[in-house]
Amino acid sequence: MKYQRSSALFTEAQKVIPGGVNSPVRAFKAVGGTPIFVEKAKGAYLYDVDGNKFIDYINSWGPMILGHAHQPVVNAVVEKAQKGTSFGMPTEIETEIADLAVSMVPNIDKIRFVNSGTEACMSAVRLARGFTGKDKIIKFAGCYHGHSDSFLIQAGSGAVTFGTPNSPGVTEGTAKDTLMAVFNDLENVEQVITANKGEIACVILEPVAGNMGCIPPANGFLEGLRKLCDENDILLIFDEVMTGFRLAAGGVQELSGVKADIVTFGKVIGGGLPVGAFAARTEIMDYLAPIGPVYQAGTLSGNPLAMAAGLAMLKELNENHEIFNSINKKTEYLHKGLHEALTSENVKFTINRIGSMISVHFSEKPVIDFTSAAEAASNNYFKKFFHGLLNEGIYIAPSAYETWFICEALSYEDLDATIAACKKVAKTLD
Ligand code: KE4
C-alpha cells in the first residue's frame, strides 16, 4: 500500500489543524504511522486519496450500520438540502424522527435532539442533577461518554473517593462531583454509593462497553445497578450512543430488559450526520427548558439535513429487523474465523463479541473491565496487528481500546478476505 498523498495531506493539515485531525483517535497516535485520508466510501469499502481500497470495520465509529453512502440516506439528505439547510425554527421532520425513535426504544416518552454524543451525555447528566437536586455522578473507568468536563476524570486514590481530572483544563471543582467505579463490579458500586449517601444524582454507563474494546455486562450487573439506583433514589443513565439502534432496535434496554431512566444516543440515530439525542419518561424530560428549569439549547439541534439522514436510517432499521440478525450472524462468522486464524499461530488473544460489536484483545486473560483491557493493550501486538491488516486492505480502529463495527453491506466474501488477512498477519505476531 502506498500512502504518499495521505502523507502530503497530513503534513498540510497539521499546519492549520491541531495534530492534523479534528478528533484525536484519527491521528494514529496509538498505532503509529500516517493517518489515511479518505477520498470516498461506498457500502463496506473505503477508498483513500492514494487509490487504495479497504474493507471498513470502523464505519465512522458506528453510524454506517447500513454501509457508506447508503442510497436512501443520501437521497433523503440531497432532497432536504434543496429546501434549505438550517432554519433555527421547528420543522415537521423533527417530530417524525422523534415519534419513530420513541416507538422503537423502551421506557422513553420524549426525546431532545442535539449535535453529538458528547452533548447528549452532558445534557443527560445536567438533567439528572436538575431533576434530583443532587450533584454527584458515578461513571465507570473505561467508559467514554464524550469530552464534557464531568467525564474526563480518572479514579482518584482509594476505591471510593471522588475522581481527579484526566485532562488539563478540567478543574478539581468539577472532578469532585464525579465518582469513579469499576465496570462489572457491583460491590464497588455499592461502596461508592454508601460513601456518598444521598449525594448522587445518577449512574452513567455504557450498558455494553465499547470504549475498552467491546465488553458486555457481566450476568446480573445491569440488574444490580437498577436495584442499587432504585434503593438509593439515583437515576440510571444508559449511554447508548454506540449501542443504540445497533444491538437491537430498542438497544440494550430491549436486549437486557433492564430499564434506564435516561438514554442517550448518537452515531446511528444521525445516519452519519451530526446528531445526538437524550430521552426519558415525560416526568423527567419536562424538566427541560422551555417548559422546565433545566437549560439546554443548540443552534443546529434538529437540523433538517441531519434529521433526514437519521430518519431514513431509522426507518430502514425499524421496517426490517432482520438487519440486526444479519449483522449479528456476520459478526459471529467473523469471530469464528478470527479465532481459528489466531489460534493456528499460537497467538495469546481473547475476542469479545456481542451482537455486531467485536474486539480482539492480545491477552489470554478475560477482558472484563478497564484494568484487564489496559493490560491486554500494553504490548506491541495490537500495533502490528493493525498495520498488518491495513496492508492487506482491512481497516480496523487504530486503537486497542476500540470496537470493530460490522455493517450490513459487508459480504461473506469480505469476511473471508478479512479472516485470510488475519491468518497472514498472525504469522508475523511473534
Ligand atoms: P461524540 O461526541 O463523539 O459524537 O460521542 C461521544 C461518545 C459518547 N458515548 C459513547 C459510548 C461513545 O462511544 C462516544 C464516541 N465514541 C468514539 C469512538 N469510541 C468517537 C470517536 C472519536 O472520538 O473520534
Residues whose N, C-alpha, C, O or C-beta is under 5 A from the ligand:
A	BS01	KE4	S23 V25 W61 S116 G117 T118 E119 Y144 H145 G146 E206 G210 N211 D239 V241 M242 G266
